[in-house]
């Protein structure tokens, strides 16, 4: 099995948690089902760092992140 690891700063992590909470509350109030999407934008060849974007109610650019694919 392989593992994709994305390393976040504390600020990026808190931003994701806050947006997820807001989106979940909004979905509950409007009685809708929804999820969220994390997009890792990687330049070719595999450049580190990449940029991370979160889409839920809003689209949020979380900035540069470090990432790696490894054995589990």
C-alpha positions in Angstrom: 0.0 0.0 0.0 1.2 3.5 -0.8 0.7 6.7 1.3 0.4 10.3 0.1 1.5 12.7 2.9 0.8 16.5 2.8 2.6 18.5 5.5 0.6 21.5 6.7 1.6 24.5 8.9 -0.5 25.1 12.0 -2.1 28.1 10.2 -3.1 25.9 7.2 -4.5 23.2 9.4 -6.6 25.7 11.4 -7.9 27.3 8.2 -9.0 23.8 6.9 -10.7 23.0 10.3 -12.5 26.4 10.4 -13.7 26.1 6.8 -14.8 22.5 7.3 -16.8 23.5 10.4 -18.4 26.4 8.6 -19.3 24.2 5.6 -20.8 21.5 7.8 -22.9 24.0 9.7 -24.1 25.5 6.5 -25.0 22.1 5.0 -26.8 21.2 8.2 -28.8 24.4 8.2 -29.8 24.1 4.5 -30.4 20.3 4.9 -28.0 19.5 2.1 -25.3 16.9 1.8 -21.9 18.1 0.7 -18.3 17.3 1.1 -15.0 19.0 0.4 -12.2 18.6 -2.0 -8.5 19.1 -1.5 -6.5 19.8 -4.7 -2.7 19.4 -4.6 -1.3 21.3 -7.5 2.1 19.9 -8.5 4.4 21.3 -11.2 6.0 18.8 -13.5 8.5 17.2 -12.9 7.4 16.5 -9.3 8.3 19.8 -7.6 8.3 20.2 -3.9 6.7 22.4 -2.6 3.3 22.2 -4.3 0.2 24.4 -3.6 -2.9 23.2 -1.9 -6.5 24.4 -2.4 -9.6 23.4 -0.5 -13.1 23.6 -2.1 -16.2 23.3 0.0 -18.6 26.3 0.3 -15.7 28.6 -0.7 -12.5 27.9 -2.6 -9.5 28.6 -0.4 -5.9 28.8 -1.5 -3.9 27.4 1.4 -0.5 28.2 -0.2 2.6 26.0 -0.5 2.8 22.7 1.2 5.4 19.9 1.3 4.3 16.5 0.1 5.6 13.0 -0.6 4.5 9.6 -1.7 5.9 6.7 0.2 5.5 3.0 1.1 3.1 2.4 3.9 
